[in-house]
Amino acid sequence: MRIGELSLFSTQYSTGSTSIPQGTTDTGFSALLDERTFSVGDEEALEARKDAYESQQKAEKSAAQDDIISQFLEYSDMTLAEKIRAAYLDDHNLTEEQLAAMPEDERKAIEDEIQEAIKRQLGVDQDGGASSEETANV
């Protein structure tokens, strides 16, 4: 006996309808299971929808992995100065586009801060020469 055939359920649940009740926001597989009743044909349709849902999830996961891989490859191709710049912008919740759209004086101040961060991390003295530690290692 199917759940929809039990007398405990009202006729609204035994109409054979497979639509999701109004107001439901769950679009995952659990939403498919929450549908009203199923006949043999409906079970096949549900299985087909489940397969389509799983295929979509695999495609989204694959796309996410491809995105991660492309981001890694892009990052690995950066120079050290570019990595420092990207880290600075990320730390300050900025993008290159937002930086470019800033007024000239604000953008120049941030560009100067980025240059100083690069110099600090590369160990370059403020006068443009190598630090004494770098010179000693040569």
C-alpha positions as CSV (number, residue, x, y, z in Angstrom):
1,M,0.0,0.0,0.0
2,R,1.3,3.4,-0.9
3,I,1.4,6.3,1.6
4,G,-0.9,8.4,-0.6
5,E,-3.5,5.6,-0.5
6,L,-3.8,5.6,3.3
7,S,-7.0,7.2,4.7
8,L,-4.8,9.3,7.0
9,F,-4.1,11.7,4.2
10,S,-6.5,14.1,2.7
11,T,-7.5,14.0,-0.9
12,Q,-5.1,16.8,-1.7
13,Y,-2.3,14.3,-1.2
14,S,-3.9,11.5,-3.2
15,T,-4.6,13.3,-6.4
16,G,-1.5,12.0,-8.1
17,S,0.0,15.4,-8.5
18,T,3.8,15.6,-8.4
19,S,4.2,19.3,-8.0
20,I,6.0,20.8,-5.1
21,P,3.7,22.6,-2.7
22,Q,3.6,26.4,-2.9
23,G,6.0,28.2,-0.6
24,T,8.6,25.4,-0.7
25,T,12.1,26.7,-1.4
26,D,14.1,23.5,-1.2
27,T,15.2,22.6,-4.7
28,G,17.4,19.7,-3.8
29,F,16.7,16.0,-3.9
30,S,14.9,16.2,-0.6
31,A,12.3,18.4,-2.3
32,L,11.7,15.6,-4.8
33,L,11.1,13.2,-1.9
34,D,8.6,15.7,-0.3
35,E,6.4,15.6,-3.4
36,R,2.8,14.4,-2.8
37,T,2.2,10.9,-4.2
38,F,3.7,8.6,-6.8
39,S,2.4,6.0,-9.1
40,V,4.6,3.6,-11.1
41,G,5.0,6.2,-13.8
42,D,5.7,8.9,-11.3
43,E,8.4,6.8,-9.7
44,E,10.1,6.4,-13.0
45,A,9.8,10.2,-13.5
46,L,11.2,10.8,-10.0
47,E,14.1,8.5,-10.8
48,A,14.8,10.4,-14.0
49,R,14.6,13.7,-12.1
50,K,17.0,12.3,-9.4
51,D,19.5,11.2,-12.1
52,A,19.2,14.7,-13.7
53,Y,19.7,16.3,-10.3
54,E,22.8,14.1,-9.6
55,S,24.2,14.9,-13.1
56,Q,23.7,18.6,-12.4
57,Q,25.5,18.3,-9.1
58,K,28.4,16.5,-10.7
59,A,28.7,19.1,-13.4
60,E,28.6,21.9,-10.8
61,K,31.3,20.2,-8.7
62,S,33.4,19.6,-11.8
63,A,33.0,23.3,-12.8
64,A,34.0,24.3,-9.2
65,Q,37.1,22.1,-9.4
66,D,38.0,23.5,-12.8
67,D,37.6,27.0,-11.4
68,I,39.9,26.2,-8.4
69,I,42.5,24.6,-10.8
70,S,42.4,27.7,-13.1
71,Q,42.8,30.0,-10.1
72,F,45.8,28.0,-8.8
73,L,47.4,28.0,-12.2
74,E,46.8,31.7,-12.5
75,Y,48.3,32.3,-9.1
76,S,51.3,30.0,-9.8
77,D,52.1,32.1,-12.9
78,M,52.3,35.3,-10.9
79,T,55.6,36.9,-9.9
80,L,56.3,37.5,-6.3
81,A,55.4,41.2,-6.6
82,E,52.1,40.3,-8.3
83,K,51.3,37.8,-5.5
84,I,52.0,40.5,-2.9
85,R,49.8,43.0,-4.8
86,A,47.0,40.4,-5.0
87,A,47.3,39.6,-1.3
88,Y,47.2,43.3,-0.4
89,L,44.1,43.9,-2.4
90,D,42.5,40.9,-1.0
91,D,43.3,41.9,2.6
92,H,41.7,45.3,1.9
93,N,38.7,43.8,0.1
94,L,39.6,45.5,-3.2
95,T,39.7,44.3,-6.8
96,E,41.8,45.7,-9.6
97,E,38.6,47.2,-11.1
98,Q,37.7,49.0,-7.9
99,L,41.2,50.3,-7.6
100,A,41.2,51.6,-11.2
101,A,37.8,53.3,-10.5
102,M,39.1,55.2,-7.5
103,P,40.0,58.9,-7.6
104,E,43.6,59.5,-8.6
105,D,44.8,60.6,-5.2
106,E,43.2,57.6,-3.4
107,R,44.5,55.2,-6.0
108,K,48.0,56.7,-5.8
109,A,48.1,56.3,-2.0
110,I,47.1,52.6,-2.3
111,E,49.6,52.0,-5.1
112,D,52.3,53.6,-2.8
113,E,51.3,51.3,0.1
114,I,51.5,48.3,-2.3
115,Q,54.9,49.3,-3.4
116,E,56.1,49.6,0.2
117,A,54.6,46.2,1.0
118,I,56.5,44.7,-2.0
119,K,59.7,46.4,-0.9
120,R,59.3,45.1,2.7
121,Q,58.6,41.6,1.7
122,L,61.5,41.5,-0.9
123,G,63.9,43.0,1.7
124,V,64.7,46.1,-0.2
125,D,65.8,49.2,1.7
126,Q,63.9,52.4,1.4
127,D,66.8,54.0,-0.6
128,G,66.4,51.3,-3.3
129,G,69.4,49.2,-2.4
130,A,69.4,45.7,-1.1
131,S,69.2,45.2,2.7
132,S,72.4,44.6,4.6
133,E,71.3,41.0,5.3
134,E,70.8,40.4,1.5
135,T,74.2,41.9,0.8
136,A,75.9,39.7,3.4
137,N,74.4,36.6,1.8
138,V,75.9,37.4,-1.6
